[in-house]
């Protein structure tokens, strides 16, 4: 029998409060205004300290968040699944890792990493970034930016993701709309015989090409789905 292979794409819908990049009740006016600017490279070039300030605030907030039950369930699936497993996420937080996921692919980068625009090295970074921040590789000051993929920049590790999707037997899009990219594009990569399932908090577009649609709270739905997948594998 062919080896079962699961690819999971997770989005902001599995995160507390809709993800670290979403607007929250405690946000100041300037943070809410910046939500439309922080992923535009031109805004960073024009006013880097302002954009850095937004990400610094998000980085500090991330330290107070805990993985959800959905994060924990996906880490359990990865550990218990007897076949191949790849977790891909559009989220820039580290909640998957803290829940126990081994090496998720962060398509849009990671908030807790910084990239030097001078030498292009990427480093773990949990502190604030500003003009006094020094690159550990080249010792240049003020050239570290969040390791976040902004508009016009290519998502990370796409070649590996496409290659794995082309061989998978099951593709799950969890907490992200199936009719939008990257889920929509990824679905086109999977073999015709593969199982495809999308899960969201709101009713899905039935024309999105996914064979299965589930609606409901991510914590309970992902936990139940993981239990079903593991039970089916054991039967």
N, C-alpha and C positions, 0 to 999 in steps of 0.2 A: 504494500500500500504506500502511496506517495506520502512523504513527510508533510504534515500540516504546517502551514506558515501563516501567521497573523501579522498584519500591519495595523497599528492603531494610530489615528490622527486625533489628537486632543486639542480643544480650543478653550477659550475663556469661559465657556459655559460650565466647565467642571471646577472652576476656581471660586473661592469665597468672594462674594460681592461682585462677581463678573470679571475678576482678574485685576491684577495690580495696575494696569493701564487704564482702567475704567474710572469714570468720575465717581467720587464718593461724597457723602454728606459733609464730611469735615474739610473738603477742599476749599482753599481760598479762591477768590475771584480770579487771581492771576493764573492759578493752576487750571481752572476750568477753561480759561481763554487759551492756555497753552496746549490743550488737548488737540487742537486743530493744527498745531505748528510743530510738535515735537518729533514728528516723523518726516519732516521736510528738510533735506540737507541745507538748503539755502538759508533757512531760519537759523540753523546752527552757525553757519559761516557769518551771518550778519550780527548775531548776538549770542555767542557761545555760552557766556556765563548764565544768561537767562534760561537757555535750554538745559544746561548742566544743572541748574537749580531745580528744575522739574524732576529730572532723573534722580538727583540726590534725595529729594523728598520721597520718591517712590522706593528708592533703595532702603531708606530708613524704615518706611512702612512695612516693607517685605519682612524685615526681621521680626515683626510682631505677628505675622500670619502663620498658620499651621496648615499642613496638608489636609485636604478634605477626605471624606470616606471614598470618593471616586478615585483620588490619587492612590490611596492605600489599596483599593481593590485592583487597580491596574498593576501595581507592584506585585501583588499576590499572583496575578495572572502570569506575569513575566517569569516569576520564580517557579510556578507549578506547571507551566505549559511544556509539554514534552517535545514540541516541534520548534520551529524557528519563530522568533518574536522580534518585532521592531516597533518601538514607540517613537512617534514623531509628534512634535507639539508646536503650535504657533505661539505658545506662551513664553514669556521671557523671564519668568520667575524660576526658582529652584525647588518648587514644591514637589515635583515628581521625584527629584533626587532625595529629598528629605523623607519622602514616603517609602523609599527603598528601590526605586527604579534605577537600573544600573547605568545606562548611558543613553538617555533620550537624545534624539536629534532636535535641537532648537532651531527651527527654520529661520526665525527672525532674530536670532542672537540671544544673549543672556545679560540681564541687568547687573549681575554680580561679576561681570568681566569688563575690562577696559581695553581698548585698542589704540595703539599709538599711530598717529597719522604720519609720523616721521619714519619709523622703522617697520611699522605694520605688525609688530608682535602683539599678541593678545595675552593678558594677564588676569588672574583672579583679582577682583577688586570689590571690597565691601565698604570702603570709605567714600566720603564725598570726593567729587572731582572739581578742580578749578585750575586757575593759571599756575598755582604753586605745585600741582601734582607732577611728580617726576616719573618718567618711564623707567622701570627696572632694567630694561634691556639696553637702551641707548643713553639714558640719563638726561634726555631732553625734557625741559620744563614746559608745561602748558599744552602739550600735544596729545594728551590722552582724552579720548571721547568714549561714551558708552559703546559697548560692543553690541549695538542694536542695528538691525537692518532697516534702513530708511528707504523711502520711496525712490525708485530708480536704481537701488542696489539689489543684487541678486540674492535670493534666499540661500541658506547654507546647505551644503551636502545634497543638493537636488539630484545629482547623478546617482548617488547611492540609493536614495529614496525611490527614484523611478525604476532602477534595476530590481529592487526588492519587491516593489508592487507588481512588476511584470511576472513574478514567480509565485505570488502569494495565493493562498486558498481562501483567505478571509480578510476583508478590509472593513474596519470599523471607524466611522467618523463620529466622535463623541464631543458634544458641547460646541459644535461648529456647524453652520448651515451647509447642507449637502449641495445646494445650488450655487454656492460661491466658491471661489478659489481660496485656498488650494484644494479643498475637498473635491470640487467638481472636476478639476484636472486630474487629480489622483485617481478618481474612480475610472476615468478613461484608460488608465494604465493597466488596470487589473485584468486578468484573463476572463473571458466570457463566463466560464464555469465557476468563478469565485463567488463566495458569499459577500454581499455588500450590505451594510447596515448603517444608518445614520440616526443619531439620538440627539434631541434638542428639547428645550423647555417649551417650545411652541410647536404647533403642527407644522410638518415639513411640506415642502413642495413635492407633490407626488410625481412630478415630471422631472425630478432631479436625476433620475437614472439609477438611484439606489433601490434595491429589491425590497429591503425591509426598512420600516420607519417606526421609531419609538419616540414617545413624548412623555416627559415627566421630569421630576427633580433628578439632577445628575447623580447625587449621592446614592439614592436608593436604586435608580435604574442601572447605573454602572455596576453596583454591587451585585444586583440580581443577574445581570448579563454575564458577569464573570463566573458566578456560581453555575449558571446554565452551561457555559462553554466548558467548564472543567467537568461537570457531570456528564455532558455528552461525550467527552473524550474518554471517560472511564467506562462508559456503557458499551 
